[in-house]
């Protein structure tokens, strides 16, 4: 990693990420930790072009309602906020309006940086953020480096969003345009590589930069946490924590609860499918909905569950790898993954050997895995411990941030002919 030398101009970096703190789920925590790391460790002047906090609730944070634009200073980082539409219900048309509003406001009011940035990075999605970052990089003749967290063309086709099939080709065309302009392209999982190559990015410009565990390890007593949450010690608790959206296919958990009354299914978080899931659950006594936990409490809530559940629709293959997996592994509890066997999520479960892999959208298979796990608590603890070891050895924060910084340094060297 480059260090500032005496007499050198201060390095100026721009990160474009629609999602940023105070968002606590999804891409936001990663963008925040990258920007703050560069400000603290590189001594860089770091700017972030971001939207208004809205994820995963898909409602603008109350502290930001009514704001059109502005600049926040957070942990030494200048965050340039721009207002945009926030669709409460996901359809292809509403998602297009969301992206268009991000792009339009960013074009009308680009961030005032006080000088030329040395490099421009983007977290993708959003597509609009990628377009803005590529445009700003070209304007300033700076290297452009996108990090692909989700593939929006594949997402439109695979997530089940209304009108997604028609939007997929358009989204892929935008992704192709953005990624082909990049000096280097970061991908968070190996399963993204073929898709990115199919968008016209040469193999020698793709770099693997996996996400890291961005939450602390649990610190409290599991027994006390369960008592505080009202979870009986003799009840098998399955917890899903995070976004409740279309691609998650969380209906399978509600249906599993209906099949297995002995299980307590807890859905913690927010998202545009939360109310639909409430309606599906009806008056089932063994389904519980919780709001997102506070940052300091989140690891202990995860660790209090008997198993942590990640679900995806059967159609979801190479569009994303849930960011919640890194937190799940850190919690040290076994994971039940109801996902397609060929996708990146399944690959992480196999690689970590930290849980059960079951067919997606199959509540009976999910129930069978939960009952197998509950029948041998000692074995379940050992499975969870393997996840914690995997997080410690492969998903460390400093290593993850170091990979992003190495990607930046390589792009800068290429730009300067190194």
N, C-alpha and C positions, 0 to 999 in steps of 0.2 A: 504494500500500500504506500502511495506517495505521501511524503511528509513535507509540510511547508518549510522552505529554506529561508533564512534571513535575507531580506532584500527582494524576495520574489513577490509578485502581485498575489493577492489573496485569490485562491481558486473559487470560482463562482459556478455553482451547479444548479440546474433546474430539474425538478422531478414533477412530472404531470401524472396525477392520480386523482380521479374523481372521488375516491374513498380515502379518508384520512381521519386521524383523531379529531374529535372524541369517539368516533366509531370504534367498537370493541370486537367486532366480528368480521369475518371475511378478509378482504384484502387490506382494509384500513390499518390494522396493527402492523403489517409488514412494511407498508409505505412509511408509516410513522417512524418505525425503528430504523429503517434505512436512512431517512433524512436526518434524524437526530444523531445517528452514528457518524455520518459524514461531518456534521457540524462539530461534534465533540472530538472525534478522533483525527480527522483530516484538517481541522481548523478552517473548513471551507465556509463560504457564504452560501447558504443553502436556501433556495426558494422552492416552494411547492405551489403548483396551480391545482386547486381542488374545488370540489363542489360543496354544497351545503350538507352537513351530516344528516343522513337519512336511512342508513342501512343498519340492521336488517328489517326494521319496521316498515320501510318505504313510506315514512312520514318524516317531514323535516323536524329536526331536533327543536324543541321549544325555544331554546336559547338563540336560535338562528332564524326563527320565523320573522318575516317582514324585512329581512336584510336583502339587498340587491347585490351588493358586492362589498368587499372590504379586505383588510389585511390583519391577520392575527399573528402574534409572536408567541411561539410555543417552543420551549426548550432550545432557544437559539435559532429556530427555523422560522422564516417568514412565509406564512401560509396565505396565499392570495385566493380568496373565496369568490366564486361566481354562482349566482342563482341559476336554477334550472328546474324543469318540470320534474315532478316525482309521481309516477303512476302508482296508485293504490292497488290496481289490478293489472296483472301482466298480460298484455297481448302484443303481437308483433307491431301493430300500429302505435300503441302507447310507448313501447320500447323505442320505436323510431323517433317519436316526438321527444322522448327523454334525451336520446343521443343528439338530436338536432338542436335542442335547446342548449346543451353543453357546448356544442360546436359554435353555435351562433354567438353566445355570450363571450366565449373565449376569443373569437375573431374580432368582435366589437371592442372588447376591453382586454387586450393581452396584458399579462403581468408586467409591471414596471420594475425592471431588474437593476437599473442603475448602471448598466453596462452589458457587455457581451458575455454570455455564459460559456464556460469551457466545454460543457457537454450538456445534453438534454436527454433525460431518461423518461420512460413512460411505463406505468403499470397498465397492462391490458387484460381485461376490459377496463375502461370503456373504449369503444371504437373511436368515438369523438375525441377522447383524450389522446389516443394514438395519432389521429390526424393533426390535432393541435401541436403535439410534441414534434412530429415530423416537420410541420410547417415552420415552427419556431427554430428548429435546428437548421433548416435550410436558410432561413432569414439571417441567422447569425453565423452561418458557415461553421457550425459546431457538429461534432459527431452525435448521431441519434441512436439510442440504445433502448429498445422496448423489451420488457420482461413479460412473457405471456403467462398469465395466471389462469385464464380461461380462453377458449377458442369460441368466439361468438358465432361464426358461421356454423360450426358443429352444434353449438348450443341451440341455435334456432331450429335446427333439424331434429335434435335429440331430446330437448327438454319438455316437450309437450305444450309449449306456449301456443295460444290460438294464432293461426296464421303463420306459424313458424316455418313451415315448408316453403312458403313463397319468399320469406325473408332470408332464408339460408344462403341462397346464391348471392344476394345483394351484400349481405354481411361478409361473406367470404371474399367478394371482390374488393371491399374496403380493406379487409385484413391483408390481402395480397398487395394492394397499393402501399399500405403503411409499412409492412414488414420488408418489402423489397428496397425501401429507402434506407434501411438500417445499416449502420456500420457492423454491428453484431446483434444477434437476437438471443435473449435468454429464455429458456423454457424451464418450468418448475418440475417437470417429470419427463422421463424418457419416452413415455407413450405419446407425447406431443410431437416428437421429432418428425415422424413421417408426414403428419398433417402439415406441419410448418414447411417441410421441404416441398410438399405438393402445392404450396402457395407461392413457390418461386424463390425460396431462400436457399442458397447453396449450403451444402452440408458443412463446409469449412467456416461458415459464419454463424453456426448454431452452437450455443454453450448451455450446458446443464447447470442450473442454479437452484437447487431444491429449496423449498421453504424450510423454516426451522420452528422449533417449539418456542412460541413467544409468550407462554404463560409460566408462572412459577410452579414448582412442585408443590403438592399438597403439604400443609403444615399442621393441620388440626387432627383431632381424633375422629375416626370414622364413626365410632359409636355416638359421640356427641353430635356430630353433624347430622346423622340419621335421626336422632331424637329431635333435634331442632327443626328438621324438615318434616317431621311427622311420619317418617317411614318406619314401620314396625321392623324390629330386628329379624323376624322370621319370614319376612316377605321378600320375594325376589323382585328387585327394582331394575327395570330397564330404562335407561335415560338417553334421550336424544337432546343434544344441546346445540343451538345455533339456528340458522335460517330455516324458516318453514316456507319453502317456495315450491314451485311446480316440479323442478327437476329432482327434488328429494323424494317424491313419491311416498310421503309419510302416511298415506292411507293404509299401507301394509302394517304399520304399528297399531293403528286403531283396530284393524281387523284381527291382528294377533291377540290383542287384549280381549276381544269378543270370544275368541276360541279358547283362551286360557285364563279363567277368572282368578287363578292363583297368582298371576303376574300383576305387578303394578307398573304400568307404562306411564312415564313422565316425559312430557315434551316441554322443554325449557327454551325460551327465546321468543322470537317474533318473526314476522314475515307476512307476505300477502296471502298465504293459505291458512293462516292461523284460525280465522273464523270458520272457514269451510271445514277444517278438521274438527273444530268444536262441534259443529252441527253433525258431522259424521259420528262422533263419539256419543252424542246424545246424553243419555243419563247413565252411561256405563260407569259403575262405581270404581273401576280399577284403571281409569285414565285420569291423569292430572296434568293441568297446564300451569306452568310457572313463568313469571317474567324473567328476562335476562338477569343473571346474577351479577353483583358488583365484582369488579376486577379482583379485589382482595379475597372474595369469598368463592370465586369461580372454581379454582382448583380443588377446594375441599368438597364442593358440591359434586363435582365429577367423581372424586374418589369415594364418595359415600354410596354411589350406585353399585349394584352387583355387576352390571355389564353396561357398556356404553354402545349405543347403536348408531350406525351410519347407514342410510338408505339412499338408493337412487333408482330412478325408473330403469326398466330393462333396456331402454334405448340409449342410455347414457354410457358411452364407451370412451371416447378420447377427447371430450370437450373440457373436462375439469377433474381435479383431484381435491376433495373437500379439505379446506384448511383446518377443519376441526380435528382431523386425524392426528396432527402433531400434539394438540392439547390432550386428546384421548390417551395417546401413548404416555405422555408425561404424568397423567393421573394414576397410572399403574393398575388400571382395571382392564379386564378382558373386553375385547371389541367384538360385537356381532355385526357383520357387514352384509347387508342385503343388497348386493350390487352385481352387475354383470361380470362374469369371470374374466372377460378379455380386457377390462378397463384398468386404468391406473390405480384406482382405489383397491381393487382386488390384488394387484401386484404388490402394493404396500403391505397388505395383510399377510400375504405369503412371505414376503421378504422379512417382516418383523416376527412372524410366527406368534402373533399376539392376539389371536382371536379365531372366531368361526366365520367362514365364508359360506353364505347360503344364497340360493337363487333369488333374484330380485322379484318383487311383487308377488311373493309366495308366503302368506302369513303362516301356513302350517310348517314350512321349513324353518321360519324364524322361531316359532314356538318350540320346535324340536331342539334347536340349538340352545335356546334359553333353558329348557328342562335338562339337557345334558350338562350344561354349565352349572346349574343349581344343584345337581345330584352329587357333585364332587367339589365342594368349596376349596379344598386344598389345591386341586388341580387348576381351578379357576384363578386362584391367587398366583400360581406359578405362570400361567399364561399372561396375566396382567403384568407380572414382574418382567417378562420378556419384552413387553411393550415399553416399559420404563427404561430398560437397558438399551433398547433400540434408539429411543429418543436421546438418551445420554451420549451414546457413541456415534450416532449418525445425524442427529437433528439439533446439535448445539447452536445456540444463538450466535456466538462469536464466529463459529465456522461459517454459518449461513451468511452473516453480514460480510465476512471476509470474501466469500465467493462473489457477492454483488460488487464489492469494491474492486476485486480482481477483474471482473468483467468491465467495469468502468475504466480501470487503468489500461487494459488491453485496447479498448476502443480509442482512448486518448493517444496511446503509442501508435496505433495504426493511422490515426488522423495526422499525426506529426511526422509520419514516415519512419517510425521506429521499427 
